[in-house]
Amino acid sequence: MRIDVLTLFPRMFEGVFAESILKRAQERGLVSVRLVDIRDYSEDRHRTVDDRPYGGGPGMVLKPEPVFKAVESIPAAPGEVVRRILLTPQGKRFDQAYARDLAAADHLVLVCGHYEGFDERIREGLSLEEVSIGDFVLTGGEIPAMLVVDAVVRLVSGVLGDAESAEFESFSRGQLDHPHYTRPPEFRGMRVPDILLSGNHEEIRRWREEQSATRTLARRPDLLVDGEGAAGMRSAECEMRNCGRGSRAVFSSEFRVPSSELEEWGSSPPPDRQSQAGARMRDPGQGEPR
C-alpha cells in the first residue's frame, strides 16, 4: 500500500511513522509512506498557503491553489485503487469498518487541514472523501491522519504478526474485546481467571465470547443497536448454553429496548435493564436454550 500525507507540518509525523508497527510495515515493504509539504506548492516566495476569509470572520483559510497542486502532483499507477481523503470534522465518522474498507485500497492520499478550514472550492473541485474522527475540534488534520494511517496499516495483509490479532480486536466483530491477562498469575490479590490457566482452548474461546458480550452490553450498548437504527437494541440477552465443562454467552434478539430509551441511558444501561438481561441467562444445567 502507498500512503501520501499532505500537510503543512510534516515533522509532526516523524516520530509516529518511525516506531512500532508502522515502522516495521515500511521496513518490510508492505507499506510506503510519503509526507508531502503543501507549502512546496505555494505560488510565492513566502510560501503562502492561507489568507483571510471573504466576508470577514476569525482565523485564516487554506487557499485552493497549493492544495490543488499538491493533490494533482501525486500520480496514480495504472489500475491502482486510490482513495483520496480530506480530514475534516464535517466528514463521515471514521470507525473500524471504514478502516477495513480503506485497507483494501492500493493507495491512500490524506489531506490535512489547518487553521480555520479549507476554501470551499477544495471540496467542490477535488474528488475527496471527507472523514471525521469524532465530534470535537483539533488544531489541524495531522493527528486525525495519524490515527487513520495507524488503524488502516494494521489491517493490511501481513502487517500484524498474528493474522487473528486484527480479527478479534474490539469493534472488528461489532463488539468490544474480551479481557486480557499475562504473567504473573496473581498480582496484589487479583488472580487470572482459572479458565485461562486450564489449557482447554474450547472453554477459553467460549469464556472470551461471553466476556465480550457482557462487556459490550455494559459499556457500549450503542454498538448493539440494529442496522435499522430505530428498531431498538438487539443482542442484549445473553443465554448460557450447556457446553459440558463450560458455558457460552450467545446473542439473542428477544430482549429489545426502544431506541428512545437507549438514548437516555448514556454509555451503559441502567441496573434494572442489566438485571433483566441477566435474569434471562439460563442455568447450564437446564439443557439446551431456546
C-alpha positions in Angstrom: 0.0 0.0 0.0 1.1 3.5 -0.8 0.2 6.4 1.5 0.7 10.0 0.8 0.0 12.5 3.6 -0.4 16.2 2.5 0.3 18.5 5.4 1.7 21.9 6.4 3.6 20.2 9.3 5.4 17.1 8.0 7.7 16.9 11.0 4.7 16.1 13.3 4.6 12.7 11.7 8.3 11.7 12.0 8.1 10.0 15.4 4.8 8.3 14.8 5.7 6.8 11.5 9.2 5.7 12.7 8.1 3.5 15.6 6.4 0.2 16.3 4.1 -1.5 13.7 4.2 1.4 11.3 8.0 1.3 11.2 8.1 -2.5 10.7 5.4 -2.4 8.0 7.6 0.1 6.0 10.8 -1.8 6.6 9.2 -5.0 5.3 8.0 -3.2 2.1 4.3 -3.8 2.9 3.6 -0.1 3.2 5.3 3.1 1.9 4.5 6.4 3.5 5.4 9.8 1.9 4.9 13.2 3.5 4.1 16.0 1.2 4.6 19.6 2.3 1.7 21.7 1.0 3.9 24.8 1.3 6.1 23.4 -1.5 3.2 24.1 -3.9 2.5 27.7 -2.9 2.8 30.4 -5.6 5.0 33.0 -3.9 8.5 33.2 -2.3 6.9 33.5 1.1 5.3 30.0 0.7 1.9 31.4 1.5 -0.8 28.8 1.9 -3.6 30.7 3.7 -5.4 34.0 3.6 -8.2 35.9 5.3 -11.8 34.8 4.7 -14.1 36.7 2.3 -16.9 38.2 4.3 -14.8 38.6 7.4 -14.6 36.5 10.4 -11.8 35.0 12.6 -8.9 32.8 11.5 -7.3 32.1 8.2 -8.5 29.8 5.4 -6.3 27.4 3.3 -6.0 28.7 -0.2 -7.1 26.4 -3.0 -4.1 26.8 -5.3 -1.5 24.9 -3.3 -3.8 22.2 -2.2 -5.0 21.5 -5.8 -1.4 21.4 -7.0 -0.3 19.1 -4.2 -3.1 16.6 -4.7 -2.7 16.7 -8.5 1.1 16.1 -8.2 0.5 12.6 -6.9 0.3 10.1 -9.7 -1.8 7.0 -9.7 -0.4 3.8 -11.1 -2.4 2.1 -13.9 -5.2 0.0 -12.4 -4.5 1.3 -8.9 -7.4 1.8 -6.4 -6.8 5.2 -4.9 -8.8 6.7 -2.0 -8.3 10.5 -1.6 -9.4 11.7 1.9 -9.9 15.1 3.4 -9.7 15.1 7.2 -12.4 17.4 8.5 -14.9 17.4 11.4 -17.7 17.7 8.7 -16.9 14.3 7.3 -18.2 10.8 7.7 -17.4 9.3 11.0 -14.3 7.0 10.9 -14.7 3.6 12.5 -13.3 0.1 12.3 -15.5 -0.8 9.3 -14.2 2.3 7.4 -10.6 1.4 8.3 -11.2 -2.1 6.9 -12.6 -0.6 3.7 -9.6 1.7 3.2 -7.2 -1.2 3.9 -8.4 -2.8 0.7 -7.2 0.1 -1.4 -3.8 0.3 -3.1 -3.1 3.9 -2.4 -4.3 6.4 0.1 -4.0 10.2 -0.2 -4.7 12.1 3.1 -5.1 15.8 3.0 -4.7 17.5 6.4 -6.4 20.9 7.0 -5.3 23.5 9.4 -6.3 27.0 10.7 -9.9 28.0 10.2 -10.6 25.5 7.4 -10.5 24.9 3.7 -11.5 27.1 0.9 -14.8 25.5 -0.2 -13.6 25.1 -3.7 -11.2 22.4 -2.5 -14.3 20.3 -1.6 -16.0 21.2 -4.9 -13.1 20.7 -7.3 -11.3 17.7 -5.9 -12.8 14.2 -5.6 -12.1 13.8 -1.9 -13.9 11.7 0.7 -14.5 13.7 3.8 -13.6 11.9 7.0 -14.0 12.9 10.7 -12.6 11.1 13.7 -15.3 12.5 16.1 -17.4 15.4 17.2 -14.6 17.6 18.6 -12.2 20.2 17.2 -8.4 19.8 16.9 -5.8 22.2 15.8 -5.5 20.5 12.4 -5.9 17.3 10.5 -2.4 15.9 11.3 -3.4 13.9 14.4 -6.6 12.5 12.7 -4.4 11.5 9.7 -2.0 9.6 12.1 -5.0 7.8 13.6 -6.4 6.8 10.2 -3.0 5.6 9.0 -2.4 3.5 12.1 -5.9 2.0 12.0 -5.6 1.1 8.3 -2.0 -0.1 8.2 -2.5 -2.8 10.9 -5.3 -4.3 8.7 -3.0 -4.6 5.6 -2.3 -8.2 4.9 1.0 -9.4 6.6 1.5 -6.3 8.8 0.5 -8.0 12.1 2.5 -11.0 13.2 -0.7 -12.9 14.1 -3.4 -12.8 11.4 -6.0 -13.3 14.1 -4.9 -10.2 16.0 -7.0 -7.7 14.0 -9.9 -10.1 13.6 -10.6 -10.4 17.3 -9.9 -6.8 18.4 -12.6 -4.5 19.7 -15.1 -3.4 17.1 -13.9 -5.9 14.5 -16.9 -8.1 15.1 -19.3 -5.3 16.3 -18.4 -6.0 20.0 -15.8 -4.9 22.5 -12.8 -7.1 23.0 -12.6 -9.6 25.9 -10.3 -9.1 28.9 -6.6 -10.0 28.5 -4.2 -11.3 31.1 -0.5 -12.2 31.3 2.0 -13.2 33.9 2.1 -13.2 36.9 -1.0 -15.4 37.7 -1.7 -13.3 40.8 -0.9 -9.7 41.4 -1.9 -7.8 44.6 -4.6 -10.2 45.3 -6.1 -10.1 41.8 -6.0 -13.5 40.1 -6.1 -14.5 36.5 -9.4 -16.4 35.9 -8.8 -20.1 36.3 -10.3 -21.0 32.9 -7.4 -19.1 31.2 -5.0 -21.4 33.0 -6.8 -24.6 32.2 -5.3 -25.3 28.8 -8.8 -26.1 27.4 -8.9 -24.0 24.3 -12.5 -24.6 23.5 -13.6 -23.4 27.0 -11.3 -20.4 26.8 -12.9 -19.5 23.4 -16.3 -19.7 24.9 -15.3 -17.7 28.0 -13.9 -14.9 25.8 -17.1 -14.8 23.8 -19.2 -14.5 27.0 -16.9 -11.7 28.3 -17.0 -9.8 25.0 -20.8 -10.0 25.0 -21.2 -8.9 28.7 -18.7 -6.1 28.3 -20.3 -4.7 25.2 -23.7 -4.7 26.8 -22.5 -3.0 29.9 -20.1 -0.4 28.4 -21.2 0.2 24.8 -24.9 -0.8 24.3 -25.0 1.6 21.3 -22.9 -1.0 19.4 -25.8 -3.4 19.8 -28.4 -1.2 18.1 -29.5 -2.9 15.0 -28.9 -1.7 11.5 -32.3 -0.1 11.1 -31.3 2.4 13.8 -34.8 2.8 15.3 -35.8 -0.8 15.9 -34.1 -0.8 19.3 -31.4 -2.9 20.8 -30.5 -6.3 19.7 -28.2 -8.9 21.2 -28.8 -7.6 24.7 -29.8 -11.0 26.1 -27.0 -13.5 27.0 -28.2 -17.1 27.1 -26.0 -19.6 28.8 -25.6 -22.8 26.8 -24.8 -26.1 28.3 -21.3 -26.8 26.9 -20.3 -29.7 29.1 -17.4 -28.2 31.1 -18.1 -24.6 30.3 -20.7 -22.0 29.4 -21.1 -19.8 26.5 -22.8 -16.4 26.1 -24.6 -16.0 22.8 -26.5 -13.1 21.5 -30.3 -13.3 21.0 -32.7 -10.8 19.6 -35.6 -11.4 22.1 -34.6 -8.7 24.5 -35.3 -5.4 22.8 -35.2 -1.8 24.1 -36.7 1.2 22.2 -34.0 3.4 20.8 -35.6 6.4 22.6 -34.9 4.7 25.9 -31.4 3.7 24.7 -30.6 7.3 24.1 -31.4 8.1 27.8 -29.0 5.5 29.0 -25.8 7.2 28.0 -22.8 5.0 28.0 -24.4 2.0 29.8 -27.8 0.5 30.6 -29.4 1.1 34.0 -29.1 -1.6 36.6 -32.6 -2.8 36.1 -32.1 -3.4 32.4 -28.8 -5.2 33.1 -30.6 -7.4 35.6 -33.4 -8.1 33.1 -30.8 -9.4 30.7 -29.0 -11.3 33.4 -32.3 -12.9 34.6 -32.7 -14.4 31.2 -29.4 -16.3 31.5 -30.3 -19.9 31.5 -28.7 -22.2 34.0 -26.3 -24.5 32.2 -27.9 -27.5 33.8 -31.3 -26.8 32.3 -30.5 -28.2 28.9 -30.3 -26.5 25.5 -31.6 -22.9 25.1 -34.5 -21.9 23.0 
